Amino acid sequence: MNADKIERFQAFVDADPANPLHNFALAQALLSSGDMERAERAFARCLEIDPRWMVASIRHGRCLIALERWDAARAALELGAELATAQGHDEPFGEIRELMDQLPG
């Protein structure tokens, strides 16, 4: 089922590469399938399209943790926290703390 979703969302992205929602849907499908390399790139693309996308930043950090890219993960999660604060969101801080706790040192 995930392969079908990935294929479908990839087709949407190929047809409209600047569409943020198509890119995010592809990134989420890749994350759900466990394809962290491709999910990381897809979430990074979301942030290229919209650098203030808080959820994309947090999910990007999640992928980077899975890939053991610690410094990049910390930066992504710190950005997510900054964006959450700036945008007045309290809900993401539990997830951000949980992910930050997975970072070494």
C-alpha positions as CSV (number, residue, x, y, z in Angstrom):
1,M,0.0,0.0,0.0
2,N,2.8,2.5,0.9
3,A,4.5,1.8,-2.5
4,D,1.2,2.8,-4.3
5,K,1.0,6.0,-2.2
6,I,4.7,6.8,-2.8
7,E,4.3,6.3,-6.6
8,R,1.1,8.4,-6.7
9,F,2.6,11.3,-4.7
10,Q,5.8,11.1,-6.7
11,A,3.8,11.5,-9.9
12,F,2.1,14.6,-8.3
13,V,5.5,16.1,-7.4
14,D,6.9,15.3,-10.9
15,A,4.0,17.1,-12.4
16,D,4.2,20.1,-10.1
17,P,7.5,20.2,-8.3
18,A,6.8,23.5,-6.4
19,N,3.6,22.3,-4.9
20,P,4.2,22.2,-1.1
21,L,1.4,19.8,-0.3
22,H,2.4,17.3,-2.9
23,N,6.0,17.3,-1.6
24,F,4.8,17.0,2.0
25,A,2.5,14.1,1.1
26,L,5.4,12.3,-0.6
27,A,7.7,13.0,2.4
28,Q,5.1,11.6,4.8
29,A,4.6,8.5,2.7
30,L,8.3,7.9,2.5
31,L,8.6,8.4,6.3
32,S,5.8,5.9,6.9
33,S,7.5,3.4,4.6
34,G,10.8,3.7,6.5
35,D,12.7,5.1,3.5
36,M,14.5,7.7,5.6
37,E,17.0,8.7,2.9
38,R,14.3,9.7,0.5
39,A,12.0,11.1,3.2
40,E,14.8,13.3,4.5
41,R,15.3,14.7,1.0
42,A,11.6,15.2,0.5
43,F,11.2,17.1,3.8
44,A,14.3,19.2,2.9
45,R,12.5,20.0,-0.4
46,C,9.4,21.1,1.6
47,L,11.7,23.5,3.6
48,E,13.2,24.8,0.4
49,I,9.7,25.7,-0.8
50,D,8.6,27.1,2.6
51,P,11.4,27.7,5.1
52,R,8.9,28.5,7.8
53,W,7.1,25.1,7.7
54,M,7.4,24.0,11.3
55,V,6.0,20.4,10.9
56,A,8.3,19.8,7.9
57,S,11.3,20.9,10.0
58,I,10.4,18.6,12.9
59,R,9.8,15.6,10.6
60,H,13.1,16.5,8.8
61,G,14.8,16.2,12.2
62,R,13.2,12.8,12.8
63,C,14.6,11.5,9.5
64,L,18.0,13.0,10.3
65,I,18.0,11.2,13.7
66,A,17.3,7.9,12.0
67,L,20.2,8.6,9.6
68,E,22.4,9.5,12.6
69,R,23.2,12.9,11.2
70,W,23.2,14.4,14.6
71,D,24.2,18.0,14.0
72,A,21.8,18.4,11.1
73,A,19.1,16.8,13.2
74,R,19.7,19.2,16.1
75,A,19.6,22.2,13.7
76,A,16.3,21.0,12.2
77,L,14.7,20.5,15.6
78,E,15.9,23.8,16.9
79,L,14.4,25.4,13.8
80,G,11.2,23.6,14.5
81,A,11.2,24.9,18.0
82,E,11.9,28.4,16.9
83,L,9.1,28.2,14.3
84,A,6.7,26.8,16.9
85,T,7.4,29.6,19.2
86,A,7.1,32.3,16.5
87,Q,3.9,30.8,15.2
88,G,2.4,30.4,18.7
89,H,2.2,26.6,18.7
90,D,2.7,24.7,22.0
91,E,1.7,21.2,20.8
92,P,5.0,20.4,19.0
93,F,7.2,20.8,22.0
94,G,6.5,17.3,23.4
95,E,7.6,15.7,20.1
96,I,10.6,18.0,19.8
97,R,11.8,17.2,23.3
98,E,11.3,13.4,22.6
99,L,13.4,13.7,19.5
100,M,16.1,15.9,21.1
101,D,16.4,13.3,23.8
102,Q,17.5,10.8,21.1
103,L,20.5,13.0,20.2
104,P,23.9,11.9,21.7
105,G,25.7,14.3,24.1
